[in-house]
Amino acid sequence: MALVSAPTGTRAEASERVREAIVAATVRIVAREGIAAVTHRRLAAEAGVSLSSTTWHFAAKADILEAALRWTARHEVARIAEIADRLGGADFDPSAWAEELADWLIEQVTGEREIAVALYRLQIELLGSPGAREVHREWGRGLRALGDRALEHSETLTPDLDIRLVVAALDGLRLSVLSAGEHDTDWLRPAVRRQLRALLD
């Protein structure tokens, strides 16, 4: 989530780069300092853009937070899609998926820990708002579509339920690590293997 470079290309492209920089800055601030630290002035300094740019793109704080939640959700779907692309086109292999999802989960609580922390803080702050509900519906649709791809050639009789259970299990593991401030991830890989084997074998 690096700062944007000097605008090039069309005005619309430059405007979109500024907007993305503001959203990325929001995620970083929320992760490090919490929701209360998000102000237009603070975002302008973090993103390296003018104060007027933040107010032009996002009139209210709630709009900024919702955009950041949508960004983190789409980031997650995109990362799982990369796994589906690598493992697609063949019979469903629970062991291969367990290894890939374990790699992803470990990255979530190590290299992408900042994004994961921001994700949960944003969810809690926006809980129940119409915008957040729509983000969650979009997020769920994206994950279920990927699950449908993965389980297309499996023998499961309840793919929709199984996808929901896998998503909930991974989410619970990630949240438990972040909430406890754990940095030991050695147990995550066997935990993911065991959960997927129990759910999908």
C-alpha positions in Angstrom: 0.0 0.0 0.0 2.6 2.5 -1.1 1.8 6.2 -1.7 0.7 7.1 -5.2 3.2 8.7 -7.5 2.6 12.0 -9.4 -0.6 11.8 -11.4 -0.2 10.8 -15.0 -2.8 9.8 -17.7 -6.3 11.1 -17.7 -7.9 13.2 -15.0 -10.2 10.3 -14.1 -7.3 7.9 -13.7 -5.4 10.4 -11.5 -8.6 10.9 -9.4 -8.9 7.2 -8.9 -5.3 6.9 -7.8 -5.8 9.6 -5.2 -9.0 7.8 -4.0 -7.1 4.5 -3.7 -4.3 6.2 -1.8 -6.8 7.6 0.7 -8.5 4.2 1.2 -5.1 2.5 1.6 -4.1 5.2 4.1 -7.3 4.5 6.0 -6.5 0.8 6.3 -3.1 1.6 7.7 -4.3 4.1 10.2 -7.1 1.9 11.4 -4.7 -1.0 11.9 -2.1 1.0 13.8 -4.2 3.5 15.7 -7.8 2.5 15.6 -11.0 4.0 14.1 -10.9 7.2 16.2 -7.6 8.3 14.6 -9.2 8.5 11.1 -9.8 12.2 10.2 -9.6 14.0 6.9 -6.5 15.8 8.0 -4.8 12.7 9.2 -5.6 10.8 6.0 -4.3 13.6 3.9 -0.9 13.5 5.7 -0.8 9.6 5.6 -1.8 9.4 1.9 0.4 12.3 0.8 -2.6 14.1 -0.8 -4.2 17.4 -0.2 -6.9 17.9 2.5 -9.4 19.0 -0.2 -8.9 15.7 -2.0 -10.0 13.7 1.0 -13.1 15.8 1.5 -13.9 15.7 -2.2 -13.7 11.9 -2.5 -15.3 11.2 1.0 -17.7 13.7 2.5 -18.2 11.8 5.7 -16.0 9.5 7.9 -18.5 6.7 7.5 -18.0 6.8 3.7 -14.2 6.5 4.2 -14.5 3.5 6.6 -17.0 1.8 4.3 -14.6 2.2 1.3 -11.8 0.7 3.4 -14.0 -2.2 4.5 -14.8 -2.9 0.8 -11.2 -2.7 -0.1 -10.1 -5.3 2.5 -13.0 -7.6 1.5 -12.1 -7.4 -2.2 -8.4 -8.0 -1.3 -9.4 -11.2 0.5 -11.5 -12.5 -2.4 -8.7 -11.7 -4.9 -6.2 -13.6 -2.8 -8.5 -16.7 -2.5 -9.2 -16.4 -6.3 -5.4 -16.8 -6.9 -5.6 -20.1 -5.1 -8.6 -21.2 -7.0 -6.8 -20.3 -10.3 -3.8 -22.4 -9.3 -5.8 -25.4 -8.2 -8.7 -25.2 -10.6 -9.4 -27.5 -13.6 -8.9 -30.7 -11.7 -10.8 -32.9 -9.2 -11.1 -31.3 -5.8 -8.0 -32.1 -3.6 -8.7 -31.3 0.1 -5.0 -31.7 0.9 -3.8 -29.2 -1.7 -6.5 -26.7 -0.7 -5.5 -27.2 3.0 -1.9 -26.3 2.2 -2.8 -23.3 0.1 -5.3 -22.0 2.6 -2.8 -22.5 5.5 -0.2 -20.5 3.5 -2.8 -17.8 3.0 -3.9 -17.8 6.7 -0.3 -17.6 8.0 0.4 -14.7 5.6 -2.8 -13.0 7.0 -1.5 -13.1 10.5 2.2 -12.3 9.6 2.9 -10.3 6.4 -0.6 -9.0 6.0 -1.4 -8.6 9.7 -2.1 -4.9 9.4 -4.8 -5.5 6.8 -6.4 -8.3 8.8 -6.5 -6.1 12.0 -8.0 -3.3 10.1 -10.6 -5.6 8.6 -11.9 -6.6 12.0 -11.9 -3.1 13.4 -13.8 -1.8 10.4 -16.4 -4.6 10.7 -17.0 -3.9 14.4 -17.3 -0.1 13.8 -19.7 -0.5 10.8 -21.7 -3.4 12.2 -25.4 -3.0 11.2 -24.9 -0.1 8.8 -26.6 -0.5 5.4 -23.4 0.1 3.5 -21.5 -2.5 5.6 -24.3 -5.1 5.1 -24.0 -4.6 1.3 -20.2 -5.1 1.5 -20.7 -8.3 3.5 -23.2 -9.6 1.0 -20.8 -8.8 -1.9 -17.9 -10.4 0.0 -20.0 -13.5 0.8 -21.0 -13.9 -2.9 -17.4 -13.6 -4.0 -16.2 -16.3 -1.5 -19.1 -18.6 -2.3 -18.5 -18.3 -6.1 -14.9 -19.4 -5.4 -16.1 -22.2 -3.2 -18.4 -23.4 -5.9 -15.5 -23.5 -8.4 -13.4 -25.5 -5.9 -16.1 -28.0 -5.0 -17.5 -28.4 -8.6 -15.8 -31.8 -9.0 -16.1 -32.9 -5.3 -18.5 -35.4 -3.9 -19.9 -33.1 -1.2 -23.7 -33.2 -1.0 -24.0 -29.8 0.7 -21.5 -27.5 -1.1 -23.2 -24.2 0.1 -23.1 -25.3 3.7 -19.6 -26.6 3.5 -18.3 -23.3 2.0 -19.9 -21.4 4.8 -18.3 -23.7 7.4 -14.9 -23.4 5.8 -15.1 -19.6 5.7 -16.2 -19.4 9.3 -13.5 -21.8 10.4 -10.7 -19.8 8.7 -12.2 -16.6 10.0 -12.3 -17.9 13.5 -8.7 -19.1 13.4 -7.5 -15.7 12.1 -9.4 -13.7 14.7 -8.2 -15.9 17.5 -4.6 -15.3 16.6 -5.0 -11.6 16.1 -7.1 -11.1 19.3 -4.5 -12.9 21.4 -1.6 -11.1 19.8 0.0 -14.5 19.0 3.0 -14.6 16.7 3.5 -18.4 16.9 1.9 -19.7 13.7 3.3 -23.3 13.8 -0.1 -24.7 14.9 -2.1 -23.1 12.2 -1.1 -25.4 9.3 -2.2 -28.6 11.1 -5.3 -26.9 12.3 -6.3 -25.9 8.8 -5.6 -29.5 7.6 -7.7 -31.0 10.3 -10.6 -28.6 9.8 -10.8 -29.1 6.0 -10.4 -32.9 6.4 -13.2 -33.0 8.9 -15.5 -30.8 6.7 -14.7 -31.9 3.2 -13.1 -35.4 3.1 
